[in-house]
Amino acid sequence: MITLKPKKGDLLIAEPAIIGDVSFNRSIVLLADHNQEGSIGFILNKPLEYTINDLIPEVEAYFKVYNGGPVEQDNLYFIHKIPELIPNSIEISLGIFWGGDFNKVAELIANETIKENDIRFFLGYSGWNADQLEEELKASSWVVSENIYKKDIIEKDHQSFWKEKMLELGGEYSIWSNAPENPNYN
């Protein structure tokens, strides 16, 4: 379902028109917060070449780490669907939570209580100042969509997610679903 005004928990789907934007080309962003002061989100479909173990050697797990966005890329963030296990989590919406006690996360990973489909790690985040996101929406950089996947969004396949959303939007978006990532390759 497409909505016009973004809210916390919605998805921002990069319009095909923002081809060439290194950070956001073919991105799907989960809005972790949205208010009059600005917006924060995490790109869900841009895995990096790192695992959590590469970044934090004490955590012996090989969960993928994603590029959350261009802001504070030297900081690690996470979203998850297990707030009962991770103290100090903040609910985004629909059973998805942001952050919490990282020491507890490391302990739960070590004893294999947390599985990769329970949590997703990001380097950096996507951020917009007050009114910046609205300006980008007016410029047709993004389509706002309800998160129909709820907490299962953490398990979505990053490789086909943007194409899947283009097909769901239908019409002219269907054509873009099969376009090469770089139109010069066409």
C-alpha angles and dihedrals in degrees: 000000000000119000128190102214116051121231136182109289096027125121125242111210115199111240114235086241092075092069109145095038099122095204101043109026106132092352130154113202126196109215105228092179136006126175141131091286095057146281138277126195145157127234105237101193108047109089118189127216090256136093125204088257091058090057100036109025092190089067103077099201133102101219112153119254118217133207100252093188144292098291122093095349091175091067126082119224132176143195124200147166100227108082091152087068100038116061121216095025118155118221114235094181143285095033096312118124135191126218129329136158106345093193088059090048091053090049092048091049091049093054090043094242090126117060126197092255090059097060141026125202126210137189105217131346141240114254137183128189121229109303093000094107091047089053090051090049091051088050089055095243094132142029114213114221134177114249099248091173094064111189092348089074086091088068097049115127106251094206098062102024099099093044090049091052091048090054091048090053089054127186114066090355090067089064091054092052091077098038116114116258089245110040090207086073091062 
